[in-house]
Amino acid sequence: MPPIKDLSRRKRKGVQNDESVEEEKTVKLGKPKRRRKPLQDGGATEEVERDKSEGGIEKIGGGGYSRTSNMDSAAMIEAKEDERNTCHQCKRNDKGRVVRCTKCLTKRYCVPCMTKWYPQMPEEAFTEACPVCCSNCNCKSCLQMDGRIRDLKLLTLKYGHEEKMEYSRYMLQRLLPFLKQFHEEQMVEKEMEAKIKGLPISEVKPQQLNCVAVDRIYCNNCKTSIVDFHRSCPRCSYDLCITCCREIREGHLQGGDEEVVMHYAFRDSSYFHNDNCHTAHHSKNASPINNNEPSSEVKAEMKSAWRSVEVGIIPCPPQWFGGCGEGILELKCIFPENWVLKLLSRAGELVKGQDFEDLPKTCEECPCLNFFGENVMASDKLCRAASRQDSRDNFLYCPTAKDLQHDDMKHFQLHWLKGEPVIVNGVLETTLGLSWAPMVMARAFRQNRKKENEVLVDVTAINCLDLCEVVIKINQFFKGYLEGRFDSYSWPEILKLKDWPPSNLFEESLPRHGVEFIRCLPFKEYTHPHDGYLNLATKLPKISLKPDMGPKTYIAYGVAQELGRGDSVTKLHCDMSDAVNVLTHEHGVTLRPKLLRTIKILQMKHAEQDETEMRGSKQILNIMDENSEKTGNLGESVGKSSVKTSMSKKKGGNSSGKNKADTSDEAASVRDPEGGALWDIFRRQDVPKLEEYVRKHLKEFRHIYCNQLSQVVHPIHDQTVYLSMEHKRKLKEEYGIEPWTFVQKLGDAVFIPAGCPHQVRNLKPCIKVALDFVSPENVQECLRLTQEFRVLPQNHRAKEDKLEV
């Protein structure tokens, strides 16, 4: 009886595959097939069929019974029992007790899978409605199902007529001044064209380009997006925006500066930790994340010689500057003639007779905040994030997602108009509850990639200690995320992924997570990437090439203590657009007392090294400047002369390092802080003083290979500094400014206004997902930043942020 033997063996050993292997079907439980059995006389055959009335025993001919058929029936019953105990998550039946869902009556989950994959879900919840019923099952088969994704994507935003009118009026009020300014700038260039050709302005007809959806035109000089009017060479297609045209005529063209390359001496881990046997030398193979080099004086002089001639005619620049040096730049346009004028006319008709008194104004006070002399009473929708003297913006608007009502939109706009960040708590509670755990995301990604796409098993991470890229397998990276990683000195090894999976593949590679993220976004009128009525990024024509607005993931390790070197930080920077950042997952990693003591000892060595290098920084920097132009034995000379030099990584000169090392065990042993990331967001009006502070204390900051910063192109846009606690203290002491500082907790959505410099430090391993959007309130900041970015050197990292305003 082989079938019985095989079944008993499988029952005894259990199904040996885990959830990565589909369940084997050993017994077919459908209607048994009819089979023919030879008689003993070898001649005729007789039908053998199941007699249901006899309890599943097969009847043969006129009255005989088969013992084999009786055993087949027992095997079927046994197989059914196995199926009833099979866990939907892992497809195994040998993990002990399973919990059955009383809603669907078909799905079961074993206790180990419930504990591992759904730690926030109590056992009673599985009984009432299992993850499949709740649409948040994260088993492999459910993660790759398309039906549920299609259903969720149908949940588009719907707006009534009154809502559309209200939002349209609001946008017109904010955008009309900029639209008028844009029209005036184009008319100036049109008048110049009329003067060049000797025609009345009414007869000037710029040639319209035949653009297709994949085309996006940039100025060849400043790399800024060209929206409509521009000048182009008919010989070589060199394009120049009207802002550069105006600057050429005025004799001070900006934005085409040569690449600026910073040279960083290579250092290894022994140098980072102030080990006497350290090495420091120049390495051609070192690939820093950011490159920059001073511009050539010769080319600067040649560039200044590129001027307009006669009545404003602009010749094509020479070949070394990207042109042909032979043609004359002609006025061209992208949109039909007078489209801006027609747009202005239509907008004027819409706003005619409209009352804008009920719209939020910058001068309005938050209704949650009452001032009584020096006493401030704030509601539970506000949280204190700063302690500025004589200031009414120390509190941030912090509503809870599940309590948001339609009227809260105007409250949000009150704060957003003033350029204040907004924090919405508990946004993940408004979703279906799909897990954002790293292994769930990795499994979902693998299942959804297509054959033609690159297999992203190996990923590129950034080591926060030396800021260099490392290639690591994704499962090893996530293992370090969950368990922690340390170098040979027992110093925390902090790695971070940025934009994994690539933002242009996020919704394709992680479709269920993409839908879940959009569902959790508060104030969808602003943030929805497709249907946000107040999101100007959705107003681009369907045929146009859209800028990359996300979603983007930020996955990084982190520890609660401020290490001073190799911290998990996003350095000080400023985004061109608005953004919303959601903390979707955090994982506490406990540092043992022995490790904490080791870290404190290394921090004391770091502090000693910082002080030594600061004392001799001028001499060392002179040597490094010479070494940056020519490689040779000087590299090792620098190393020997700076045995106790450098190492505050991205944080800064770190005069706080010594104090940190002196903290008590009790203070340092805060193992699981509440929240996952520490944010510092600066006010727009404080930017000039912030830039001045960075320039003043420049040499106290460290960047690639922990090299001391010797120069910056722009203190903020370079994204090369992080203000430690000590630096923030000195900033307030010397300049009287401080950022809004707060801790982002799991499920918090942080709204960052365009133009507000900010930095982030992970207190735990975290997964954050961010999305860019463009709000009517901050178009002015987008335009201002566009002008700042256009004058940066050609290869500057900020120029990669292409946003068509």
KAJO-V226864 format. One record per residue. PSI is psi in whole degrees, -180 to 180 (999 if undefined). OMEGA is omega in whole degrees, -180 to 180 (* if undefined). D_CENTER is the distance of its C-alpha to the mean C-alpha in Angstrom with 1 decimal. Layout:
PSI/OMEGA/D_CENTER  PSI/OMEGA/D_CENTER
//
This chain:
70/-177/61.1  -41/-178/58.0  -40/-179/55.7  -37/179/56.3  -44/180/55.9  -42/-178/52.5  -40/-179/51.2  -35/178/52.5  -44/180/50.8  -36/179/47.4  -38/-177/48.0  -39/-177/48.9  -22/-178/46.0  165/177/43.4  122/-169/40.8  -14/179/39.4  156/178/36.1  -160/-172/33.0  -9/177/30.3  -5/179/29.3  136/-179/32.8  152/-179/34.3  134/178/37.4  138/178/40.7  101/-176/43.2  -23/-178/46.6  130/177/48.7  124/-173/48.8  7/178/49.4  -166/-179/50.6  127/-177/54.3  147/179/56.2  150/173/57.7  139/178/61.5  156/-178/63.0  138/-177/66.5  125/-180/68.4  143/175/71.5  164/-175/74.7  -23/-179/76.8  -4/174/79.5  -2/-177/77.1  -85/-174/78.1  169/174/76.4  161/-176/73.0  139/179/72.1  135/175/69.0  118/-177/67.0  157/-177/65.0  132/175/63.3  103/-175/65.3  -28/-178/62.9  -12/-178/65.7  23/175/66.4  31/175/63.1  11/179/61.5  133/-178/64.5  136/176/65.5  134/-178/69.1  125/175/71.0  -128/-174/73.8  -8/180/76.4  -8/179/75.5  155/178/73.9  147/-178/70.5  125/177/67.9  -31/179/66.5  -44/-179/63.6  -33/178/62.4  -40/179/62.5  -34/175/60.2  -40/179/57.8  -41/178/57.5  -38/178/56.8  -38/179/54.0  -42/178/52.5  -40/180/52.6  -40/179/51.0  -39/178/48.2  -37/178/47.5  -40/176/47.4  -44/-179/44.8  -37/180/42.7  -21/-180/42.9  7/-179/41.5  129/179/38.6  133/179/35.1  -32/-175/32.8  -53/-173/29.8  -7/179/31.4  30/179/34.4  158/-179/36.8  15/-174/39.9  23/-178/40.8  18/176/38.4  -148/-173/40.8  140/175/40.6  153/178/38.5  128/-176/37.6  137/179/38.5  127/180/36.8  -3/179/39.5  -52/180/37.7  -20/178/37.4  13/-178/40.1  -25/-174/38.6  143/178/35.6  149/178/36.0  133/178/33.7  159/-177/35.0  -44/178/34.6  -40/-180/32.6  -37/178/30.0  -41/-178/29.8  -40/-175/29.3  -47/-170/26.7  -16/-179/24.5  60/-173/25.0  -24/-178/25.6  -1/-174/25.1  115/-179/27.6  160/-177/31.2  -35/180/33.9  -32/-180/35.6  -34/177/32.5  -37/180/32.9  -41/-178/36.5  -46/180/35.8  114/-176/33.0  168/179/31.3  -32/177/27.7  -44/178/28.9  -31/-180/30.5  1/179/27.4  29/176/25.2  25/177/22.9  134/-179/24.7  26/172/22.5  165/-173/25.3  -42/-177/24.9  -40/-180/27.1  -33/-179/25.5  -23/-178/22.0  8/178/23.2  138/-178/25.4  -26/-175/24.9  -48/-178/27.2  -36/179/25.2  -43/179/22.1  -40/179/24.5  -42/-178/25.9  -35/-178/22.6  -18/178/21.6  -10/-179/24.9  66/180/23.8  161/179/23.2  137/177/23.8  136/-179/27.4  135/174/28.8  169/-178/32.4  -42/-179/34.5  -40/178/34.6  -44/-180/30.9  -42/179/30.4  -42/180/33.1  -47/-179/31.6  -36/179/28.1  -43/177/29.7  -42/-179/31.9  -45/180/29.1  -41/-180/27.1  -41/179/30.4  -40/-177/31.2  -33/-169/27.9  -22/-176/27.9  -44/179/31.6  -38/-179/32.0  -34/177/29.4  -40/177/30.8  -42/179/34.2  -42/179/33.1  -43/-180/31.6  -41/180/34.9  -40/179/36.9  -39/179/35.1  -36/179/35.9  -34/177/39.4  -44/179/40.0  -33/178/39.1  -39/176/41.3  -38/178/44.2  -39/178/43.8  -40/178/44.1  -38/179/47.2  -40/-180/48.7  -42/-176/48.1  -8/180/49.7  37/-178/52.3  157/169/51.6  149/-176/51.1  -27/-180/47.5  -20/-179/48.2  -1/178/49.0  120/-179/45.9  92/179/44.0  143/179/40.8  129/180/40.2  132/180/37.4  151/175/35.1  81/-176/34.9  150/175/31.1  174/-173/29.4  -30/-176/26.1  -3/-178/24.6  136/167/25.7  123/-172/23.9  132/178/26.1  151/174/25.1  129/-179/27.6  -18/-180/28.9  -57/-173/29.4  -4/177/26.4  18/177/23.8  147/178/23.1  138/177/23.0  124/-176/26.5  -46/-177/26.9  -92/-177/30.7  139/174/33.5  173/176/33.4  143/-175/36.0  144/179/36.3  128/180/38.8  -14/-178/40.9  -44/-173/41.6  3/179/38.2  31/173/35.6  126/-176/34.3  142/-179/32.3  128/180/32.3  162/-175/30.7  -22/175/33.2  -44/176/31.8  -35/177/32.6  -44/180/35.9  -42/-178/36.8  -35/178/35.9  -44/-180/38.1  -31/-180/41.0  -8/175/40.6  21/177/40.6  64/180/37.2  133/178/34.7  172/169/31.2  -10/-179/28.0  24/-177/29.4  150/179/29.6  165/178/29.6  143/176/26.8  120/-176/26.7  122/175/26.5  135/178/26.3  133/-179/28.3  126/177/27.4  136/-179/30.0  134/175/29.1  149/178/29.5  -175/-173/29.5  -29/180/28.9  -34/176/32.5  -43/-178/31.9  -36/-176/28.7  21/173/30.9  42/178/33.9  137/-177/36.0  -23/-178/39.3  26/-176/39.1  164/173/35.9  150/176/35.5  119/-180/33.9  164/179/34.4  137/-178/32.9  127/177/31.3  -23/-176/30.8  -15/180/28.7  129/-180/26.1  90/177/22.9  160/-179/20.9  -31/-173/17.4  135/177/18.7  145/175/22.2  146/-176/24.5  141/-175/28.5  148/-177/31.0  154/-179/32.2  131/180/35.7  -34/-180/38.5  -46/-179/40.4  -31/178/37.8  -40/178/37.2  -41/179/40.9  -35/179/40.9  -40/-180/38.0  -20/179/39.9  -11/178/42.9  103/-176/41.0  164/174/42.4  157/-179/43.5  158/177/47.2  -121/-172/49.9  27/179/48.6  6/177/44.9  135/-179/44.7  116/178/41.8  158/175/42.6  137/-178/40.1  164/-180/38.9  171/-175/40.3  -38/-179/38.9  -17/-180/37.3  10/175/35.2  -7/179/34.1  -160/180/36.9  -16/178/40.4  12/-176/42.6  -36/-174/44.9  175/174/43.7  130/-177/43.4  129/-177/40.1  149/180/40.7  127/178/39.1  166/180/37.1  162/-180/34.9  -41/-178/32.3  164/180/33.2  160/-177/36.8  138/176/39.2  21/-180/39.0  -34/179/36.0  -42/180/34.6  -41/179/38.1  -38/178/38.3  -42/177/34.9  -40/-180/36.2  -43/179/39.4  -41/180/37.9  -39/179/35.6  -38/178/38.7  -37/-178/40.6  -36/-176/37.9  -8/-178/37.8  124/178/41.5  2/-180/43.0  146/178/39.7  117/-178/39.5  11/-176/36.2  -29/-176/37.6  -3/180/35.7  149/-180/32.2  145/180/30.2  152/-177/31.1  -32/-174/29.6  -8/-177/32.7  145/177/32.6  151/177/32.3  131/-179/30.2  -14/-180/32.7  -9/-172/31.4  122/179/32.4  133/-180/36.1  128/176/37.6  90/-175/41.1  -121/179/42.1  -5/-179/39.8  140/-179/38.9  129/176/35.7  118/-178/35.4  145/179/31.9  177/-179/31.3  -4/177/29.1  2/179/26.4  151/175/25.9  141/-179/24.9  129/-179/25.9  -2/179/23.3  167/-180/25.6  48/180/29.4  145/178/30.3  140/176/34.0  43/-180/35.2  143/180/31.9  16/-180/31.0  30/178/27.2  -17/-179/26.9  144/176/25.8  148/178/22.6  119/-175/22.7  71/179/21.5  169/176/22.8  136/-172/22.5  -44/-175/21.0  -15/-180/24.1  -2/-177/26.4  135/176/24.9  171/-178/27.5  -35/-179/27.8  -20/180/29.4  -15/179/26.3  -45/-180/24.8  -34/176/27.2  -44/176/26.6  -44/-177/22.9  -32/177/24.0  -45/-179/26.3  -38/-177/23.6  -36/177/21.2  -32/-178/24.0  2/-179/24.6  29/-180/21.1  141/174/20.4  158/177/17.3  138/179/17.7  122/177/16.9  120/-176/17.6  149/169/18.7  37/-179/18.9  -26/179/16.9  -20/178/16.9  -12/179/20.7  4/-177/20.8  -175/179/19.6  -12/176/21.6  22/177/20.4  136/-176/18.9  138/173/17.9  17/178/14.3  146/-174/16.2  -41/-179/15.1  -30/175/18.4  -44/179/18.2  -42/-180/14.9  -42/180/16.6  -41/179/19.7  -39/-180/18.4  -44/-179/16.6  -38/-178/19.9  -25/-174/21.9  -4/178/20.2  152/-179/20.0  159/-173/22.9  -35/-177/25.5  -16/180/24.9  157/179/21.3  136/178/20.7  110/-174/21.0  59/175/17.9  -43/174/19.9  132/-179/19.4  161/178/16.0  123/177/15.3  165/178/14.2  125/175/14.7  117/-174/17.5  -12/180/17.0  -47/-179/20.8  -1/178/21.5  30/177/18.1  159/-176/19.2  144/175/17.8  145/177/19.3  129/-176/19.7  149/176/19.7  144/-173/20.3  -36/-180/17.6  -31/176/20.1  -38/177/21.0  -46/-178/17.6  -28/174/17.3  -42/176/20.9  -33/177/20.0  -40/-176/17.2  -32/-173/20.1  -19/-176/23.0  153/177/22.0  148/-179/22.9  147/179/25.4  -173/-175/27.0  -14/178/30.7  5/-176/31.1  24/175/29.6  137/-179/26.7  128/177/23.3  108/-174/21.4  119/177/17.7  154/176/15.4  141/171/11.6  144/176/9.7  129/176/6.7  49/172/5.6  129/-10/8.4  168/-180/10.0  140/-173/9.7  -29/179/8.1  -8/178/11.8  6/-173/12.9  -54/-176/10.7  -24/177/13.4  -40/-177/16.0  -34/180/15.2  66/-173/14.2  -41/-179/16.2  -39/177/17.2  -34/177/13.9  -44/178/12.7  -41/180/15.8  -38/180/15.5  -45/-180/12.2  -36/178/13.9  -33/-174/17.0  -13/-174/15.5  126/174/14.4  164/-180/17.1  56/-176/18.9  -20/175/18.1  -28/177/20.4  -39/-165/17.7  -20/-177/14.5  125/-174/15.7  -13/-178/14.5  -36/-173/18.0  11/180/20.5  111/-175/19.4  -32/-180/22.7  8/176/21.5  104/-175/18.3  -19/178/19.8  -21/179/17.3  -5/-176/19.3  -5/179/22.5  147/177/22.4  148/-177/25.2  -29/-177/24.6  -9/-177/26.0  157/178/23.7  117/-174/20.8  143/173/17.6  156/-179/14.9  106/-178/11.5  0/-179/9.7  -167/7/7.3  153/178/6.5  140/179/3.5  146/176/3.9  104/-175/4.7  122/-175/8.4  154/172/11.1  177/177/14.7  156/175/16.3  157/-175/19.7  -38/-176/21.3  143/172/23.5  105/-173/22.5  -37/-175/23.6  -31/177/23.9  129/177/23.1  23/177/20.1  153/179/18.2  90/-174/14.6  153/161/13.3  117/-171/10.8  167/-177/13.8  125/-180/15.2  177/-177/13.9  127/-179/14.0  147/-179/12.0  -29/-178/14.3  171/172/13.2  161/-180/12.7  152/171/9.5  132/-175/9.4  122/-176/7.5  128/174/9.2  106/-174/10.4  -19/-179/11.5  143/174/13.4  153/-178/15.2  119/-180/18.1  131/175/20.8  120/-177/22.4  128/175/25.9  124/-179/27.3  154/-179/31.0  -38/180/33.5  -42/178/34.6  -40/179/31.1  -39/179/30.7  -40/178/34.0  -42/180/33.0  -40/-179/29.9  -38/178/32.0  -44/179/34.6  -36/178/32.0  -36/177/30.6  -39/177/34.2  -37/178/34.5  -44/-179/31.3  -41/178/32.8  -41/180/36.1  -40/179/34.4  -46/-179/32.5  -41/180/35.8  -44/-178/37.7  -36/179/35.3  -35/180/35.2  -37/-178/39.0  25/-173/39.3  -38/-176/36.1  -44/-179/38.1  -43/-178/40.2  -42/-179/37.4  -35/177/35.3  -42/179/38.3  -42/-179/38.8  -35/178/35.1  -41/177/35.4  -40/-178/38.4  -24/-179/36.8  -23/-179/33.8  -27/-178/36.4  135/180/38.4  154/-179/37.9  -151/-179/40.7  -10/-179/42.1  -30/-178/40.6  -44/-179/37.4  -27/176/39.4  -41/177/41.2  -41/-179/38.0  -44/-178/37.2  -32/-179/40.7  -6/-178/40.7  44/180/37.5  -34/-179/38.0  39/-176/36.8  158/170/34.2  144/165/30.5  43/175/27.7  19/177/25.5  -134/-174/22.5  -10/-171/19.7  -49/-176/21.2  -179/-179/24.3  -24/169/28.0  58/169/27.8  -10/178/31.1  -11/-176/29.7  -41/-179/29.6  -41/178/33.2  -40/180/33.0  -40/-178/30.2  -23/-178/32.4  0/-179/35.3  157/-177/33.7  163/178/35.6  -37/-178/34.8  -43/-179/34.5  -35/-176/31.7  -14/-174/29.9  26/173/30.1  101/-167/27.7  -34/-174/26.3  81/-177/24.1  155/178/22.8  114/-177/21.9  164/-174/18.2  -21/-175/15.3  139/178/13.8  122/-177/15.9  142/169/14.8  117/180/16.9  125/-176/16.7  150/176/19.6  151/180/21.8  -38/-177/22.2  -13/180/25.9  -1/-175/25.4  -46/-180/23.6  -44/179/26.9  -37/178/28.0  -44/179/24.7  -40/179/25.0  -40/180/28.6  -44/-179/27.9  -43/180/25.5  -38/-179/28.2  -40/-176/30.9  25/-171/29.4  -45/-174/27.7  -6/178/29.5  -7/-179/28.4  151/-178/24.8  154/179/23.9  -130/-172/21.6  136/-175/21.9  22/-178/24.5  25/177/24.9  145/176/26.9  135/178/27.9  131/179/26.5  -22/179/29.4  159/173/28.0  148/172/25.0  -47/175/24.7  129/-174/22.8  -29/-177/22.2  -47/-175/18.8  -20/176/17.4  -27/-178/18.3  54/-178/15.6  1/-178/18.3  150/171/19.3  128/-179/18.4  111/178/21.0  177/178/22.5  -40/179/24.5  -40/178/27.6  -39/178/26.1  -34/177/25.1  -45/180/28.7  -34/179/30.2  -42/179/28.1  -37/-178/29.6  -40/-175/33.0  -33/-174/33.3  -6/176/31.6  23/179/31.5  153/176/27.8  154/-180/25.2  169/162/21.7  123/-178/20.7  129/-180/20.0  164/179/19.0  125/177/17.6  123/-179/14.9  169/-180/16.5  128/180/15.7  1/177/15.1  134/173/14.6  117/-179/12.6  123/176/12.3  121/-179/13.0  117/180/12.8  147/175/15.4  139/177/15.4  -1/178/17.4  110/177/16.9  141/-179/16.2  159/177/14.1  156/-176/13.4  140/173/12.3  128/179/14.2  129/175/13.8  -14/179/17.2  167/167/16.7  129/-173/14.8  153/167/11.7  119/178/9.2  144/178/6.6  130/-176/5.0  152/179/4.3  134/177/6.9  150/173/9.1  167/-179/12.8  113/-178/16.0  150/179/18.6  -32/-177/22.3  -29/-170/22.6  18/177/20.3  -38/179/21.5  -41/179/23.7  -38/178/20.9  -42/179/19.1  -40/179/22.5  -45/-180/23.1  -34/176/20.0  -41/178/20.9  -34/177/24.2  -43/-177/22.8  -32/-175/20.7  -24/-179/23.7  1/177/25.9  160/179/23.7  162/-171/24.9  -41/-174/24.4  13/-175/21.9  142/-175/19.8  -30/-179/16.1  -24/179/15.7  -14/177/17.7  -16/-178/15.1  85/-175/13.4  107/178/15.8  119/179/16.1  101/-180/19.5  999/*/20.7
//
